[in-house]
Amino acid sequence: MVLQYKLKSQKRWKDYLGKSKLKYTVTRYDFRLLSEDKKKILVKKGGYAKVMKRFRQIEFFKHRK
């Protein structure tokens, strides 16, 4: 899965490299979650907490036996 972000005022999405690489706080950004090949959007657009919650859900069920 690929996590992307952009400032709310911008149009272009960038790959997320970590909180330490961001200029501003996470509240000023929009986030989205894509499949590994970047062809399917798993979470359209939302806040950091919402997108990370879904990311953790997917990871949990992916590794569950």
C-alpha positions in Angstrom: 0.0 0.0 0.0 1.1 3.5 -0.7 0.3 6.5 1.5 0.1 9.9 -0.3 -0.4 13.4 1.0 -0.9 17.0 -0.3 -1.5 20.4 1.2 -5.2 21.1 1.2 -4.6 24.1 -1.2 -2.6 22.1 -3.7 -3.6 19.6 -6.4 -0.6 17.3 -6.7 -0.3 14.2 -4.5 3.2 13.2 -3.2 4.3 9.9 -1.6 4.4 10.1 2.2 7.9 9.7 3.7 7.1 10.3 7.3 6.0 13.0 9.7 9.5 14.4 10.1 9.6 15.3 6.4 6.4 17.4 6.6 6.7 21.2 6.8 3.5 21.7 8.7 1.3 19.7 11.1 -0.7 16.8 9.7 -3.9 18.8 10.1 -3.0 21.0 7.1 -2.7 18.0 4.8 -5.0 15.6 3.0 -4.0 11.9 2.9 -5.1 9.0 0.7 -4.2 5.3 0.5 -3.5 3.5 -2.7 -2.9 -0.1 -3.7 0.7 -1.2 -4.2 0.5 -0.7 -8.0 -1.2 2.7 -7.5 -4.1 1.8 -9.6 -6.8 1.4 -7.0 -7.7 4.0 -4.3 -8.4 2.3 -1.0 -9.2 5.5 1.0 -10.2 8.5 -1.2 -9.3 11.5 0.9 -9.3 12.2 4.6 -7.3 13.2 7.7 -4.2 11.4 8.9 -6.0 9.5 11.7 -8.8 8.2 9.5 -6.4 7.0 6.8 -4.0 5.4 9.2 -6.9 3.6 11.0 -7.9 2.0 7.7 -4.3 1.2 6.9 -3.9 -0.7 10.2 -7.2 -2.6 9.6 -6.0 -3.8 6.2 -2.6 -4.8 7.5 -4.2 -6.7 10.4 -6.5 -8.7 8.2 -3.7 -9.3 5.6 -1.5 -11.0 8.2 -4.2 -12.8 10.1 -4.3 -16.6 9.8 
